[in-house]
Amino acid sequence: MFGFRWQQLSLFDFFSAPVVKSSIDTSSTGDSQDEIRISVNPRMRQGWKLEWRRGKGAQLIVPQSLANAPAEVRKSLLDWASITIRRGSKDTVTKAKRRQLEDQVHTWIHGHNENDPARKAQTLRRAGKHLQRLEAQGRHHNLQAIFEKINAEYFDGKLEARITWSTRWGGLSTQSTRKDAEGKPYHLLSISRGYDHPLATPEIVGGVVYHECLHIAVPPGERDGRRTIHGREFRKREKEYRHYEIWRKWHRDELPKILRHPP
């Protein structure tokens, strides 16, 4: 059976408490390594990972936020590690148990980060810096001007969002929800820099901006228990864009070429 050895005991309160043993039977692994080393990576924030190195065995690397985790959370993490390292555990029940344990630990980490004053302050500082880096003016097109025109024509000027070019060449066009420096949520539209090209007319850029705006106006729904992003209503409204065919043809035929050969 695998045991668990926690390292860096003097650094975190978590490691001064008795280690909670896993309740999962790992005796069927057939591996000669008899323990999993557990250490903290202070740079990790949300997840954790299990590494295996020849001659050193398994190591579970966790974020600093788990330092104050209650016993039941640590137990869920150790059970997760036991399942993950066990060979042949691919049956439906085991996989469902593994997902359940992951959800339990992630839920605690998220709640911990949300309630930690230092983490909140750090998050707000990063949010403020992120806002400062938003860049609507490109080499050939101004996204803010295009967004305002699309918003006025198709959404009665009621859509509220910030817009920027993607931070790297070839980045995808996306719609996401962020928080500003005061913690207030806002919609962010990020447009692929492949569209910032002299061959892309404002009508073509407007097509992708309109598409991302629709993700706000027509949020995802569920159908037959599955999350639907581009549902029937979304596709219907997408075709209401006056230059829909021109935009789709350019997106399909020209954008891939531009992304393969950046200027």
N, C-alpha and C positions, 0 to 999 in steps of 0.2 A: 504494500500500500504506500502511496506517496504521502510524504509528510511535507510541511511547509515551514520554511525558515525565513523570517523577516529580517532584512538588513537595515542599516542606518538607525539603530535603535535609539540613539541619543538625540536624533534630530526631530522626531515627531512623536507626539503623545500617543498616536495610534499604536506605535510599536512597543510602548512600555506596558500596554495592556496584554493580558493573556491572549495568545493566538487562538482563534476559533477554528477547530478542526473541521474539515470537510465531512459531510454526511454521505458523500457519494463513494461507493465501493470502487476503487481503482485497481484492485488486485489482479484484474484480468488483463492488464496492459502487457504483462510479460516483459517489462523493461527492467534493466538492471539498476537504473538510476532511482534512488529511494527518496528523493526530496525535490521540491520546487523552490528555488530561491526567489524571494520577493523583494523588490527594491522600489524606491520612489524616484520618479523623474519630475523635478519641480516645474519643468517647462510644459508638461502635459496638463491639459485642462479638463477635457471631456471624456476621453476614453482610456483604455488600458490595452496592453498587448502581452501576448505570451510568446516568448522566443525559445527556440531550441538550438543549442550549439553543440557540435560534436565534442565529446570529452568533458563538457561542462554541464550538460543536462538542460533542464527547463528553467526559465526565469520569467516570472510574472512581473511586469513593470506597470506601476500604478501612478495616477496623478497625486499631487500633494493634497488635494481636497479630500482624499480618502483617509487622511490622517485622523480626522475626527469622526469617522464613520462609526455608527453603532454596531454592536456585535452581529445583529441579523444581516446587516449589509455586507460585513466582512465574510460572513458565512456564505452568503449568496455568491460572492466573488470566488471564494475557494471552491465551492461546488461547481461553478462555471469552469474553473481551471481544471478540475478533475475530469469533467465531461469532455472538455476540449482536447486534453492530452491523451485520452483513452482511444485506442485504435478500434476501428470497426463500429463506433457508436453513431451510426447513421440512420437508425430506424426513426420513424415518425415521432414516437413518444419522446425519445431522447432529444431530438432536435427541438421539439416544442418546449421541453424543459430548459434547454440551453437558452432559447430565446426569452423565456420567462425570467430566467436569472439575469440575463443581460438587461432586460427592461427594468428590473428591480434596482440594479446598481445605477443605471443611467438616470432613473427617476430621482434617486437620492442625490447624485452628483449635481443634477440640474437644480434641485431645490436648495442644496447647500450653496451653490454659486449665486443663486438669486438672492439669498438672505445674508450673504457675507458682505459686510460694509466695504472691506478692502477690495473685494472682487467687483462690487458694484462701481466703486470709484474708478477702478482700472478700466472696466467696460465702458463707462461714460467717456473717459479720456480717449480711448481708442475710437469710440463712435465719433467724437468731435474731430479727430484727425482724419478719419475716413471721409467725413463730409468735406473737409478741406481739399481732399484729393480728387473729388468728383470733377470730371472734365467734360463739359458739353461741347466746347469748341474744338473741332477737329481740324485737320489740314484742309479739308474741302467742304465740310458741312457743319453747321451749328445745330446740334440736336435740340437745344432748348427752343429755338425758333420753329423747328419742325414739329416738336411736341405741342407747342402752343397752337399751331395751325390745326393739327389733328384733333386736339382737345376741343377746340372751338367748333369745328365742323361736324364731328361725330359724337361728342359727349357733352355738348352745350356748355363747354368750359368748366364743367363740374369735377372733372377728374383731378385729383391731387397726387402728384408724384414728382420725384426728382429723377433726372436722367443723366447718364454719363456714357462715355465710350468705355469699352472693356479695358482692363489694365494691361492686357498683353495682346499681341497680334494673334489672330485666330480664335480669340475668346468667343464663347457662345453668347447669343442674345438671351437675356433672362429677365424675369420679373421676380423680385423678392421683397420681403419686409424687413426693414432695419429699424434701429432706434437712434435718435439724435443725441446730442450731448446732454439733453435734459431727460433722456429716457423715454421720450415720446416716439411712438412707432410712425414710420412713413414708408411709402412704396418707393422702391428704387428700380428703375429700368436701366439695364446695362446692355448696350448695343455693340455687336461685334465690330471690331475695327476694320474688318474686311469691307464694310459698307462705306467707310471713309475713303472713297476712291473716286477719281474723276469720272469713271464710267458709270457710277451710281448717281442717277439724277435724284433731286429732292423727292420726286414721286416714289422712287424705289426705296429710298431711305424711309420715307413716310410709311411704306408698307410694313416694314419690320417694327417701326415704332407703334403703328396701329395694332399690330398683332400682340405686342407686349402690353399695350394699354388694355386690350380685351381681357387679359388675364386678371385685371383688376375689376373690370365691369362684369365679367362672367366668371366668377370664381369656380374652382373645381367642385364637382359633385360626386355622387356615388350612383353606380348602376350595377345591379346584381352583386352587391357587396364589394365592388371594385371601384377605386378612386378614378374618376374620369377628368382629365385635364382639358382635352380638346373634344368636348361633347358635341351633340347635335346643335345646340343653341350657339355654341362658340363657332363652329364651322359655318353656320348660316350667317352669322353676323360678320365673320371674317370676309366673306365674299361681297359684303356691302361696300367694301373699300373701292373707290372709283378706279383705282389703278391696280386692282388685284391681279389680273392676268399678267400685266407687265412686270409687277414685282415678283410673282411666283416664278416666272420664266427666268428672270435675272438671278434670283436666289438659287434656282436649280442648275442653271447652265454656266453662269459667270462667276458667282461667289466661290465655288470650289477651286476654280483656276487661280483666282486672286489669292486665296489662302495658301495655295501650294507655292506661289511665287510672289512673296511679299516685296513691296517696292523698296 
